[in-house]
């Protein structure tokens, strides 16, 4: 019977990924005017890590990074949004798993796969999961959390389309491809 264990590489990616996610989430955020809703680049970082390491690593990076941010910034964890971030990474990772985004350079077709996947995952995470959990866990007013969820969806789709696609392009351009030798100096 084969045990599903995380590799050392994945565990390291989770630790470093969550730390970077926390830093980006905490220090690089632009307020939107809607309470507790901002533009941040952590989602783009999370998307890149999910492409590289898969949905489970993405999920754990999101849950750990977001939980740490909430605990440090607010003194408590807002679980509905932490779970939504994790669900985003899981769904996104599953949607793009077979797209082979890391094989070769980033093409227009691959960028479309990346962005359709992230848009679909953002829609589910922020217009369904986060508002529903806000209502059930925290008894938040439906109209408030729906506005927050819709705004977060739009912001995350746009910021991930711009920043996330750029990060993916830079990563694939600089990644040593399988079968290519690196020239030694």
N, CA, C and O atoms as a DFTB+ gen file, in Angstrom:
740 C
 N C O
     1  1       0.844      -1.182       0.000
     2  2       0.000       0.000       0.000
     3  2       0.885       1.240       0.000
     4  3       1.732       1.407       0.878
     5  1       0.691       2.093      -0.970
     6  2       1.502       3.302      -1.108
     7  2       0.943       4.422      -0.235
     8  3      -0.244       4.743      -0.294
     9  1       1.823       5.009       0.575
    10  2       1.412       6.133       1.412
    11  2       1.630       7.424       0.640
    12  3       2.654       7.604      -0.020
    13  1       0.666       8.307       0.731
    14  2       0.798       9.622       0.107
    15  2       1.466      10.557       1.101
    16  3       0.820      11.091       2.003
    17  1       2.751      10.746       0.927
    18  2       3.503      11.643       1.796
    19  2       3.978      12.832       0.974
    20  3       4.203      12.733      -0.232
    21  1       4.123      13.942       1.654
    22  2       4.695      15.112       1.005
    23  2       6.206      14.935       0.927
    24  3       6.836      14.499       1.891
    25  1       6.778      15.269      -0.204
    26  2       8.223      15.192      -0.362
    27  2       8.879      16.309       0.438
    28  3       8.229      17.275       0.837
    29  1      10.173      16.157       0.661
    30  2      10.932      17.203       1.347
    31  2      10.822      18.507       0.567
    32  3      10.679      19.579       1.154
    33  1      10.890      18.409      -0.749
    34  2      10.771      19.588      -1.624
    35  2       9.429      20.298      -1.394
    36  3       9.376      21.526      -1.325
    37  1       8.351      19.521      -1.277
    38  2       7.024      20.101      -1.056
    39  2       6.918      20.750       0.316
    40  3       6.334      21.825       0.453
    41  1       7.484      20.100       1.337
    42  2       7.440      20.654       2.689
    43  2       8.204      21.981       2.745
    44  3       7.740      22.942       3.358
    45  1       9.360      22.027       2.112
    46  2      10.138      23.262       2.059
    47  2       9.355      24.337       1.294
    48  3       9.323      25.498       1.705
    49  1       8.726      23.943       0.181
    50  2       7.923      24.892      -0.601
    51  2       6.768      25.442       0.224
    52  3       6.438      26.623       0.116
    53  1       6.157      24.607       1.040
    54  2       5.052      25.056       1.899
    55  2       5.567      26.079       2.914
    56  3       4.962      27.136       3.095
    57  1       6.675      25.767       3.569
    58  2       7.226      26.687       4.574
    59  2       7.636      28.021       3.992
    60  3       7.233      29.075       4.485
    61  1       8.439      27.976       2.944
    62  2       8.897      29.222       2.315
    63  2       7.729      29.927       1.642
    64  3       7.595      31.147       1.737
    65  1       6.883      29.155       0.959
    66  2       5.729      29.738       0.273
    67  2       4.787      30.447       1.219
    68  3       4.315      31.542       0.916
    69  1       4.503      29.834       2.375
    70  2       3.610      30.458       3.358
    71  2       4.240      31.718       3.950
    72  3       3.546      32.706       4.190
    73  1       5.551      31.687       4.183
    74  2       6.237      32.872       4.714
    75  2       6.170      34.035       3.720
    76  3       5.878      35.166       4.108
    77  1       6.439      33.759       2.444
    78  2       6.363      34.809       1.417
    79  2       4.914      35.277       1.263
    80  3       4.659      36.475       1.142
    81  1       3.969      34.338       1.267
    82  2       2.543      34.680       1.186
    83  2       2.179      35.643       2.310
    84  3       1.525      36.659       2.072
    85  1       2.602      35.326       3.541
    86  2       2.338      36.182       4.698
    87  2       2.911      37.580       4.491
    88  3       2.220      38.571       4.722
    89  1       4.154      37.668       4.063
    90  2       4.800      38.970       3.855
    91  2       4.071      39.778       2.788
    92  3       3.806      40.966       2.975
    93  1       3.749      39.133       1.669
    94  2       3.032      39.831       0.600
    95  2       1.644      40.260       1.057
    96  3       1.209      41.376       0.775
    97  1       0.956      39.379       1.757
    98  2      -0.407      39.641       2.225
    99  2      -0.414      40.794       3.222
   100  3      -1.294      41.654       3.181
   101  1       0.566      40.807       4.112
   102  2       0.605      41.811       5.182
   103  2       1.118      43.166       4.720
   104  3       0.590      44.202       5.124
   105  1       2.141      43.165       3.878
   106  2       2.831      44.414       3.580
   107  2       2.580      44.986       2.191
   108  3       2.882      46.155       1.953
   109  1       2.039      44.200       1.271
   110  2       1.781      44.733      -0.069
   111  2       0.295      44.574      -0.357
   112  3      -0.125      43.662      -1.069
   113  1      -0.478      45.471       0.205
   114  2      -1.927      45.456       0.039
   115  2      -2.431      46.889      -0.159
   116  3      -1.991      47.817       0.520
   117  1      -3.349      47.043      -1.089
   118  2      -3.924      48.353      -1.387
   119  2      -5.390      48.331      -0.974
   120  3      -6.156      47.517      -1.490
   121  1      -5.798      49.203      -0.060
   122  2      -7.202      49.219       0.385
   123  2      -8.161      49.529      -0.777
   124  3      -7.817      50.262      -1.704
   125  1      -9.364      48.956      -0.704
   126  2     -10.366      49.172      -1.756
   127  2     -11.476      50.119      -1.322
   128  3     -12.248      50.587      -2.159
   129  1     -11.564      50.407      -0.036
   130  2     -12.674      51.202       0.467
   131  2     -13.776      50.335       1.047
   132  3     -14.628      50.829       1.786
   133  1     -13.769      49.044       0.722
   134  2     -14.713      48.088       1.301
   135  2     -14.001      47.449       2.502
   136  3     -12.866      46.996       2.361
   137  1     -14.638      47.403       3.674
   138  2     -13.967      46.869       4.864
   139  2     -13.357      45.481       4.641
   140  3     -13.983      44.588       4.069
   141  1     -12.112      45.332       5.113
   142  2     -11.389      44.059       5.082
   143  2     -11.241      43.462       3.684
   144  3     -11.145      42.244       3.533
   145  1     -11.223      44.308       2.677
   146  2     -11.068      43.856       1.295
   147  2     -10.018      44.730       0.634
   148  3     -10.175      45.950       0.576
   149  1      -8.944      44.119       0.132
   150  2      -7.868      44.887      -0.490
   151  2      -7.291      44.155      -1.691
   152  3      -7.510      42.961      -1.894
   153  1      -6.548      44.918      -2.474
   154  2      -5.805      44.345      -3.592
   155  2      -4.467      43.899      -3.022
   156  3      -3.764      44.689      -2.393
   157  1      -4.108      42.626      -3.240
   158  2      -2.788      42.178      -2.802
   159  2      -2.195      41.216      -3.825
   160  3      -2.906      40.623      -4.637
   161  1      -0.886      41.080      -3.763
   162  2      -0.193      40.231      -4.740
   163  2       0.023      38.812      -4.216
   164  3       0.577      37.968      -4.921
   165  1      -0.407      38.548      -2.995
   166  2      -0.245      37.211      -2.432
   167  2      -0.965      36.159      -3.272
   168  3      -0.485      35.032      -3.397
   169  1      -2.105      36.516      -3.844
   170  2      -2.874      35.578      -4.676
   171  2      -2.071      35.167      -5.911
   172  3      -2.131      34.010      -6.327
   173  1      -1.331      36.087      -6.491
   174  2      -0.504      35.759      -7.662
   175  2       0.630      34.813      -7.279
   176  3       0.935      33.871      -8.010
   177  1       1.247      35.067      -6.138
   178  2       2.301      34.182      -5.617
   179  2       1.728      32.785      -5.373
   180  3       2.330      31.781      -5.756
   181  1       0.559      32.734      -4.731
   182  2      -0.111      31.465      -4.460
   183  2      -0.404      30.710      -5.763
   184  3      -0.235      29.493      -5.835
   185  1      -0.834      31.432      -6.765
   186  2      -1.144      30.810      -8.063
   187  2       0.109      30.202      -8.691
   188  3       0.066      29.084      -9.205
   189  1       1.223      30.934      -8.649
   190  2       2.473      30.409      -9.198
   191  2       2.904      29.150      -8.444
   192  3       3.265      28.153      -9.068
   193  1       2.871      29.184      -7.117
   194  2       3.261      28.012      -6.339
   195  2       2.352      26.821      -6.614
   196  3       2.811      25.679      -6.639
   197  1       1.078      27.083      -6.820
   198  2       0.142      26.008      -7.114
   199  2       0.456      25.376      -8.466
   200  3       0.348      24.159      -8.619
   201  1       0.841      26.186      -9.443
   202  2       1.238      25.644     -10.743
   203  2       2.487      24.774     -10.590
   204  3       2.557      23.682     -11.153
   205  1       3.459      25.253      -9.839
   206  2       4.735      24.549      -9.705
   207  2       4.606      23.283      -8.860
   208  3       5.122      22.233      -9.243
   209  1       3.924      23.369      -7.714
   210  2       3.934      22.276      -6.745
   211  2       2.625      21.514      -6.614
   212  3       2.589      20.463      -5.975
   213  1       1.552      22.020      -7.202
   214  2       0.288      21.299      -7.167
   215  2      -0.711      21.835      -6.161
   216  3      -0.397      22.699      -5.342
   217  1      -1.937      21.297      -6.241
   218  2      -3.043      21.810      -5.429
   219  2      -2.878      21.633      -3.919
   220  3      -3.277      22.515      -3.159
   221  1      -2.304      20.525      -3.469
   222  2      -2.150      20.306      -2.029
   223  2      -1.176      21.311      -1.419
   224  3      -1.455      21.891      -0.369
   225  1      -0.045      21.515      -2.069
   226  2       0.926      22.504      -1.583
   227  2       0.289      23.895      -1.619
   228  3       0.427      24.658      -0.663
   229  1      -0.399      24.230      -2.696
   230  2      -1.080      25.521      -2.782
   231  2      -2.077      25.709      -1.654
   232  3      -2.131      26.771      -1.033
   233  1      -2.870      24.669      -1.387
   234  2      -3.854      24.724      -0.310
   235  2      -3.177      25.011       1.027
   236  3      -3.609      25.891       1.771
   237  1      -2.113      24.265       1.329
   238  2      -1.426      24.430       2.610
   239  2      -0.735      25.787       2.727
   240  3      -0.743      26.395       3.798
   241  1      -0.140      26.265       1.640
   242  2       0.467      27.608       1.641
   243  2      -0.597      28.657       1.950
   244  3      -0.369      29.556       2.760
   245  1      -1.757      28.543       1.308
   246  2      -2.828      29.518       1.516
   247  2      -3.346      29.486       2.949
   248  3      -3.484      30.528       3.588
   249  1      -3.630      28.298       3.444
   250  2      -4.202      28.175       4.786
   251  2      -3.202      28.636       5.852
   252  3      -3.568      29.379       6.763
   253  1      -1.959      28.206       5.745
   254  2      -0.953      28.599       6.733
   255  2      -0.642      30.096       6.623
   256  3      -0.658      30.806       7.628
   257  1      -0.362      30.575       5.412
   258  2      -0.024      31.981       5.214
   259  2      -1.135      32.929       5.619
   260  3      -0.891      33.929       6.295
   261  1      -2.361      32.616       5.206
   262  2      -3.498      33.475       5.534
   263  2      -3.784      33.435       7.037
   264  3      -4.079      34.470       7.635
   265  1      -3.701      32.249       7.655
   266  2      -3.930      32.132       9.104
   267  2      -2.917      32.954       9.890
   268  3      -3.271      33.665      10.831
   269  1      -1.654      32.846       9.491
   270  2      -0.614      33.625      10.166
   271  2      -0.864      35.125      10.012
   272  3      -0.716      35.885      10.969
   273  1      -1.240      35.544       8.810
   274  2      -1.520      36.968       8.595
   275  2      -2.653      37.434       9.507
   276  3      -2.529      38.464      10.170
   277  1      -3.740      36.696       9.546
   278  2      -4.871      37.088      10.378
   279  2      -4.488      37.133      11.859
   280  3      -4.832      38.080      12.567
   281  1      -3.776      36.107      12.319
   282  2      -3.386      36.047      13.724
   283  2      -2.487      37.228      14.096
   284  3      -2.655      37.829      15.157
   285  1      -1.533      37.559      13.221
   286  2      -0.606      38.665      13.492
   287  2      -1.305      40.017      13.340
   288  3      -1.123      40.908      14.171
   289  1      -2.097      40.170      12.290
   290  2      -2.715      41.468      11.995
   291  2      -3.922      41.786      12.858
   292  3      -4.113      42.934      13.259
   293  1      -4.747      40.771      13.151
   294  2      -6.025      41.024      13.818
   295  2      -6.156      40.353      15.181
   296  3      -7.091      40.650      15.924
   297  1      -5.236      39.454      15.519
   298  2      -5.317      38.770      16.795
   299  2      -6.207      37.541      16.785
   300  3      -6.264      36.813      17.776
   301  1      -6.897      37.300      15.690
   302  2      -7.714      36.099      15.538
   303  2      -7.791      35.750      14.054
   304  3      -7.480      36.570      13.190
   305  1      -8.206      34.537      13.783
   306  2      -8.225      34.046      12.400
   307  2      -9.654      34.085      11.869
   308  3     -10.574      33.583      12.515
   309  1      -9.834      34.672      10.709
   310  2     -11.141      34.730      10.050
   311  2     -11.222      33.512       9.137
   312  3     -10.848      33.570       7.966
   313  1     -11.718      32.406       9.694
   314  2     -11.642      31.099       9.049
   315  2     -12.355      31.017       7.704
   316  3     -11.925      30.269       6.826
   317  1     -13.415      31.756       7.531
   318  2     -14.153      31.669       6.262
   319  2     -13.283      32.094       5.083
   320  3     -13.358      31.494       4.011
   321  1     -12.467      33.111       5.270
   322  2     -11.618      33.585       4.181
   323  2     -10.347      32.753       4.067
   324  3      -9.804      32.592       2.974
   325  1      -9.871      32.225       5.188
   326  2      -8.729      31.314       5.149
   327  2      -9.109      30.065       4.343
   328  3      -8.365      29.625       3.467
   329  1     -10.266      29.513       4.654
   330  2     -10.737      28.326       3.934
   331  2     -10.946      28.656       2.462
   332  3     -10.586      27.857       1.597
   333  1     -11.520      29.819       2.161
   334  2     -11.745      30.222       0.766
   335  2     -10.424      30.320       0.004
   336  3     -10.348      29.906      -1.153
   337  1      -9.384      30.862       0.639
   338  2      -8.065      30.928      -0.005
   339  2      -7.544      29.523      -0.309
   340  3      -7.022      29.270      -1.395
   341  1      -7.688      28.615       0.651
   342  2      -7.262      27.240       0.434
   343  2      -8.052      26.559      -0.665
   344  3      -7.483      25.850      -1.496
   345  1      -9.356      26.769      -0.675
   346  2     -10.223      26.196      -1.714
   347  2      -9.839      26.761      -3.084
   348  3      -9.844      26.037      -4.080
   349  1      -9.505      28.056      -3.133
   350  2      -9.040      28.642      -4.395
   351  2      -7.865      27.834      -4.944
   352  3      -7.874      27.425      -6.105
   353  1      -6.850      27.607      -4.099
   354  2      -5.644      26.894      -4.554
   355  2      -5.976      25.464      -4.983
   356  3      -5.468      24.983      -5.996
   357  1      -6.824      24.790      -4.215
   358  2      -7.202      23.416      -4.584
   359  2      -7.901      23.368      -5.941
   360  3      -7.523      22.587      -6.815
   361  1      -8.912      24.201      -6.107
   362  2      -9.668      24.204      -7.363
   363  2      -8.780      24.614      -8.525
   364  3      -8.783      23.967      -9.572
   365  1      -8.023      25.681      -8.345
   366  2      -7.133      26.159      -9.400
   367  2      -6.139      25.064      -9.777
   368  3      -5.940      24.781     -10.959
   369  1      -5.522      24.452      -8.779
   370  2      -4.546      23.395      -9.039
   371  2      -5.138      22.219      -9.798
   372  3      -4.493      21.657     -10.683
   373  1      -6.352      21.852      -9.455
   374  2      -7.010      20.739     -10.152
   375  2      -7.401      21.134     -11.581
   376  3      -7.294      20.322     -12.500
   377  1      -7.852      22.374     -11.767
   378  2      -8.257      22.820     -13.102
   379  2      -7.088      22.902     -14.084
   380  3      -7.267      22.646     -15.275
   381  1      -5.907      23.252     -13.606
   382  2      -4.766      23.445     -14.518
   383  2      -3.775      22.285     -14.492
   384  3      -2.743      22.330     -15.162
   385  1      -4.086      21.263     -13.729
   386  2      -3.140      20.158     -13.523
   387  2      -2.635      19.532     -14.821
   388  3      -1.445      19.237     -14.931
   389  1      -3.488      19.328     -15.785
   390  2      -3.099      18.656     -17.021
   391  2      -2.691      19.621     -18.139
   392  3      -2.405      19.186     -19.254
   393  1      -2.664      20.903     -17.854
   394  2      -2.363      21.904     -18.888
   395  2      -0.879      22.015     -19.211
   396  3      -0.517      22.680     -20.182
   397  1      -0.026      21.394     -18.439
   398  2       1.428      21.408     -18.664
   399  2       1.966      22.835     -18.841
   400  3       2.687      23.134     -19.793
   401  1       1.596      23.692     -17.907
   402  2       1.975      25.099     -17.992
   403  2       3.475      25.324     -17.855
   404  3       3.991      26.354     -18.290
   405  1       4.173      24.374     -17.256
   406  2       5.609      24.553     -17.037
   407  2       6.463      23.949     -18.144
   408  3       7.686      24.087     -18.121
   409  1       5.847      23.289     -19.105
   410  2       6.599      22.687     -20.208
   411  2       6.848      23.737     -21.288
   412  3       5.905      24.234     -21.903
   413  1       8.106      24.070     -21.515
   414  2       8.443      25.074     -22.522
   415  2       8.096      26.470     -22.050
   416  3       7.913      26.718     -20.859
   417  1       8.011      27.364     -22.998
   418  2       7.717      28.769     -22.676
   419  2       6.224      28.978     -22.501
   420  3       5.406      28.142     -22.886
   421  1       5.895      30.108     -21.913
   422  2       4.497      30.465     -21.711
   423  2       3.921      30.961     -23.041
   424  3       4.316      32.011     -23.548
   425  1       2.999      30.202     -23.587
   426  2       2.346      30.572     -24.843
   427  2       1.015      31.261     -24.526
   428  3       0.561      31.263     -23.382
   429  1       0.413      31.833     -25.539
   430  2      -0.896      32.457     -25.365
   431  2      -1.909      31.422     -24.894
   432  3      -2.739      31.706     -24.031
   433  1      -1.841      30.235     -25.457
   434  2      -2.767      29.161     -25.076
   435  2      -2.594      28.799     -23.597
   436  3      -3.582      28.636     -22.881
   437  1      -1.354      28.675     -23.142
   438  2      -1.096      28.363     -21.739
   439  2      -1.553      29.501     -20.827
   440  3      -2.086      29.254     -19.745
   441  1      -1.349      30.728     -21.257
   442  2      -1.804      31.877     -20.467
   443  2      -3.329      31.857     -20.339
   444  3      -3.872      32.191     -19.286
   445  1      -4.012      31.467     -21.412
   446  2      -5.471      31.339     -21.364
   447  2      -5.888      30.260     -20.365
   448  3      -6.797      30.483     -19.565
   449  1      -5.240      29.099     -20.399
   450  2      -5.530      28.031     -19.431
   451  2      -5.334      28.533     -18.004
   452  3      -6.190      28.349     -17.139
   453  1      -4.190      29.171     -17.783
   454  2      -3.875      29.713     -16.460
   455  2      -4.986      30.656     -16.002
   456  3      -5.478      30.543     -14.879
   457  1      -5.377      31.580     -16.867
   458  2      -6.350      32.596     -16.465
   459  2      -7.778      32.090     -16.405
   460  3      -8.558      32.569     -15.581
   461  1      -8.143      31.150     -17.241
   462  2      -9.476      30.543     -17.110
   463  2      -9.562      29.747     -15.812
   464  3     -10.582      29.768     -15.123
   465  1      -8.473      29.043     -15.487
   466  2      -8.434      28.285     -14.238
   467  2      -8.511      29.173     -13.017
   468  3      -9.280      28.905     -12.093
   469  1      -7.711      30.237     -13.009
   470  2      -7.725      31.122     -11.838
   471  2      -9.046      31.871     -11.732
   472  3      -9.533      32.104     -10.625
   473  1      -9.631      32.251     -12.858
   474  2     -10.924      32.949     -12.813
   475  2     -12.014      32.028     -12.256
   476  3     -12.795      32.433     -11.395
   477  1     -12.060      30.798     -12.748
   478  2     -13.049      29.840     -12.247
   479  2     -12.882      29.574     -10.762
   480  3     -13.860      29.552     -10.015
   481  1     -11.644      29.373     -10.337
   482  2     -11.374      29.110      -8.922
   483  2     -11.699      30.330      -8.062
   484  3     -12.228      30.183      -6.960
   485  1     -11.390      31.526      -8.549
   486  2     -11.721      32.749      -7.817
   487  2     -13.227      32.919      -7.674
   488  3     -13.712      33.308      -6.611
   489  1     -13.959      32.630      -8.727
   490  2     -15.421      32.764      -8.675
   491  2     -16.001      31.850      -7.598
   492  3     -16.831      32.285      -6.799
   493  1     -15.574      30.595      -7.571
   494  2     -16.084      29.654      -6.569
   495  2     -15.654      30.072      -5.165
   496  3     -16.477      30.113      -4.251
   497  1     -14.366      30.383      -4.988
   498  2     -13.844      30.700      -3.652
   499  2     -14.448      31.965      -3.061
   500  3     -14.800      31.996      -1.882
   501  1     -14.569      33.014      -3.882
   502  2     -14.919      34.320      -3.318
   503  2     -16.370      34.729      -3.498
   504  3     -16.849      35.588      -2.758
   505  1     -17.092      34.147      -4.457
   506  2     -18.520      34.483      -4.565
   507  2     -19.410      33.420      -3.931
   508  3     -20.597      33.654      -3.704
   509  1     -18.836      32.248      -3.643
   510  2     -19.634      31.187      -3.017
   511  2     -19.081      30.839      -1.628
   512  3     -19.757      31.051      -0.621
   513  1     -17.863      30.311      -1.574
   514  2     -17.318      29.774      -0.328
   515  2     -17.211      30.846       0.761
   516  3     -17.773      30.679       1.843
   517  1     -16.506      31.930       0.492
   518  2     -16.285      32.953       1.529
   519  2     -17.598      33.551       2.049
   520  3     -17.795      33.598       3.263
   521  1     -18.507      34.011       1.166
   522  2     -19.750      34.581       1.700
   523  2     -20.611      33.570       2.470
   524  3     -21.167      33.899       3.518
   525  1     -20.720      32.359       1.957
   526  2     -21.545      31.349       2.640
   527  2     -20.964      31.041       4.019
   528  3     -21.700      30.966       5.003
   529  1     -19.651      30.863       4.091
   530  2     -19.035      30.594       5.393
   531  2     -19.119      31.801       6.320
   532  3     -19.297      31.632       7.526
   533  1     -18.996      33.021       5.783
   534  2     -19.166      34.222       6.611
   535  2     -20.554      34.252       7.254
   536  3     -20.698      34.601       8.426
   537  1     -21.553      33.890       6.487
   538  2     -22.932      33.894       6.989
   539  2     -23.122      32.797       8.038
   540  3     -23.689      33.049       9.101
   541  1     -22.655      31.586       7.748
   542  2     -22.877      30.465       8.662
   543  2     -21.969      30.480       9.893
   544  3     -22.424      30.155      10.990
   545  1     -20.710      30.847       9.736
   546  2     -19.789      30.827      10.874
   547  2     -19.935      32.076      11.733
   548  3     -19.967      31.985      12.960
   549  1     -20.024      33.249      11.091
   550  2     -19.962      34.514      11.831
   551  2     -21.273      35.302      11.844
   552  3     -21.330      36.393      12.412
   553  1     -22.317      34.767      11.230
   554  2     -23.615      35.448      11.149
   555  2     -23.491      36.854      10.569
   556  3     -24.171      37.783      11.004
   557  1     -22.616      36.989       9.588
   558  2     -22.433      38.275       8.918
   559  2     -23.647      38.564       8.029
   560  3     -24.285      37.633       7.537
   561  1     -23.969      39.840       7.820
   562  2     -25.089      40.188       6.935
   563  2     -24.782      39.761       5.491
   564  3     -23.697      40.020       4.970
   565  1     -25.735      39.121       4.877
   566  2     -25.547      38.584       3.528
   567  2     -25.145      39.668       2.531
   568  3     -24.234      39.457       1.731
   569  1     -25.812      40.829       2.566
   570  2     -25.499      41.869       1.583
   571  2     -24.054      42.353       1.710
   572  3     -23.412      42.648       0.703
   573  1     -23.544      42.435       2.927
   574  2     -22.156      42.874       3.151
   575  2     -21.166      41.862       2.576
   576  3     -20.259      42.233       1.830
   577  1     -21.338      40.595       2.919
   578  2     -20.364      39.589       2.493
   579  2     -20.456      39.282       1.005
   580  3     -19.468      38.881       0.390
   581  1     -21.623      39.464       0.430
   582  2     -21.746      39.267      -1.022
   583  2     -20.992      40.368      -1.762
   584  3     -20.311      40.093      -2.751
   585  1     -21.105      41.619      -1.292
   586  2     -20.348      42.722      -1.901
   587  2     -18.848      42.473      -1.747
   588  3     -18.091      42.631      -2.705
   589  1     -18.416      42.084      -0.545
   590  2     -16.996      41.780      -0.326
   591  2     -16.534      40.642      -1.240
   592  3     -15.462      40.717      -1.842
   593  1     -17.338      39.607      -1.337
   594  2     -16.986      38.458      -2.168
   595  2     -16.887      38.809      -3.638
   596  3     -15.945      38.401      -4.317
   597  1     -17.857      39.566      -4.134
   598  2     -17.832      39.964      -5.547
   599  2     -16.642      40.859      -5.847
   600  3     -15.969      40.682      -6.863
   601  1     -16.379      41.818      -4.970
   602  2     -15.233      42.702      -5.164
   603  2     -13.927      41.908      -5.120
   604  3     -13.043      42.116      -5.951
   605  1     -13.807      41.001      -4.153
   606  2     -12.602      40.171      -4.061
   607  2     -12.419      39.322      -5.311
   608  3     -11.296      39.148      -5.784
   609  1     -13.498      38.801      -5.841
   610  2     -13.432      37.989      -7.063
   611  2     -12.852      38.804      -8.211
   612  3     -11.912      38.367      -8.875
   613  1     -13.408      39.977      -8.444
   614  2     -12.958      40.825      -9.553
   615  2     -11.500      41.248      -9.351
   616  3     -10.693      41.170     -10.277
   617  1     -11.172      41.692      -8.143
   618  2      -9.802      42.137      -7.849
   619  2      -8.814      40.986      -8.039
   620  3      -7.769      41.161      -8.665
   621  1      -9.141      39.818      -7.503
   622  2      -8.231      38.672      -7.602
   623  2      -8.061      38.198      -9.044
   624  3      -6.955      37.837      -9.448
   625  1      -9.134      38.195      -9.814
   626  2      -9.023      37.780     -11.216
   627  2      -8.112      38.743     -11.979
   628  3      -7.233      38.314     -12.725
   629  1      -8.326      40.034     -11.789
   630  2      -7.521      41.026     -12.517
   631  2      -6.061      41.003     -12.052
   632  3      -5.149      40.967     -12.878
   633  1      -5.839      41.022     -10.738
   634  2      -4.455      41.060     -10.256
   635  2      -3.704      39.779     -10.604
   636  3      -2.516      39.834     -10.925
   637  1      -4.368      38.633     -10.548
   638  2      -3.710      37.376     -10.910
   639  2      -3.485      37.304     -12.412
   640  3      -2.480      36.753     -12.862
   641  1      -4.406      37.852     -13.189
   642  2      -4.207      37.867     -14.652
   643  2      -2.974      38.684     -15.005
   644  3      -2.197      38.289     -15.875
   645  1      -2.789      39.800     -14.349
   646  2      -1.652      40.671     -14.661
   647  2      -0.372      40.163     -13.991
   648  3       0.603      39.835     -14.667
   649  1      -0.386      40.103     -12.675
   650  2       0.832      39.759     -11.928
   651  2       1.141      38.264     -12.020
   652  3       2.287      37.876     -12.247
   653  1       0.125      37.435     -11.846
   654  2       0.332      35.987     -11.882
   655  2       0.817      35.493     -13.232
   656  3       1.710      34.649     -13.303
   657  1       0.230      36.016     -14.312
   658  2       0.677      35.623     -15.650
   659  2       2.111      36.072     -15.882
   660  3       2.903      35.344     -16.480
   661  1       2.447      37.268     -15.413
   662  2       3.832      37.754     -15.543
   663  2       4.798      36.865     -14.761
   664  3       5.858      36.504     -15.271
   665  1       4.439      36.511     -13.526
   666  2       5.289      35.626     -12.728
   667  2       5.479      34.272     -13.406
   668  3       6.586      33.737     -13.443
   669  1       4.395      33.728     -13.937
   670  2       4.479      32.438     -14.632
   671  2       5.370      32.548     -15.863
   672  3       6.174      31.654     -16.130
   673  1       5.235      33.634     -16.611
   674  2       6.080      33.854     -17.787
   675  2       7.547      33.956     -17.427
   676  3       8.396      33.368     -18.097
   677  1       7.852      34.694     -16.377
   678  2       9.240      34.840     -15.924
   679  2       9.782      33.489     -15.459
   680  3      10.912      33.119     -15.778
   681  1       8.971      32.766     -14.707
   682  2       9.409      31.463     -14.203
   683  2       9.691      30.485     -15.354
   684  3      10.738      29.837     -15.376
   685  1       8.766      30.382     -16.297
   686  2       8.964      29.420     -17.394
   687  2      10.113      29.833     -18.306
   688  3      10.811      28.981     -18.856
   689  1      10.307      31.120     -18.464
   690  2      11.402      31.598     -19.306
   691  2      12.760      31.269     -18.689
   692  3      13.716      30.984     -19.410
   693  1      12.848      31.305     -17.376
   694  2      14.121      31.105     -16.695
   695  2      14.319      29.694     -16.151
   696  3      15.385      29.380     -15.621
   697  1      13.312      28.851     -16.277
   698  2      13.398      27.476     -15.789
   699  2      14.207      26.645     -16.781
   700  3      14.004      26.742     -17.992
   701  1      15.108      25.841     -16.272
   702  2      15.856      24.932     -17.131
   703  2      14.892      23.829     -17.550
   704  3      14.310      23.154     -16.701
   705  1      14.721      23.645     -18.860
   706  2      13.799      22.651     -19.378
   707  2      14.423      21.261     -19.340
   708  3      15.637      21.110     -19.484
   709  1      13.588      20.257     -19.147
   710  2      14.038      18.873     -19.122
   711  2      14.723      18.537     -20.433
   712  3      14.210      18.842     -21.510
   713  1      15.880      17.910     -20.336
   714  2      16.610      17.506     -21.543
   715  2      17.593      18.553     -22.046
   716  3      18.360      18.286     -22.970
   717  1      17.579      19.740     -21.449
   718  2      18.536      20.790     -21.832
   719  2      19.668      20.844     -20.827
   720  3      19.446      20.783     -19.617
   721  1      20.835      20.953     -21.319
   722  2      21.990      21.045     -20.436
   723  2      22.258      22.505     -20.095
   724  3      22.052      23.399     -20.915
   725  1      22.716      22.724     -18.881
   726  2      23.101      24.065     -18.472
   727  2      24.590      24.204     -18.749
   728  3      25.389      23.361     -18.341
   729  1      24.955      25.270     -19.443
   730  2      26.359      25.498     -19.784
   731  2      27.110      25.914     -18.541
   732  3      26.725      26.854     -17.845
   733  1      28.171      25.208     -18.276
   734  2      29.035      25.530     -17.127
   735  2      30.059      26.563     -17.564
   736  3      30.537      26.518     -18.698
   737  1      30.403      27.493     -16.684
   738  2      31.421      28.496     -16.989
   739  2      32.805      27.953     -16.777
   740  3      33.786      28.665     -16.988
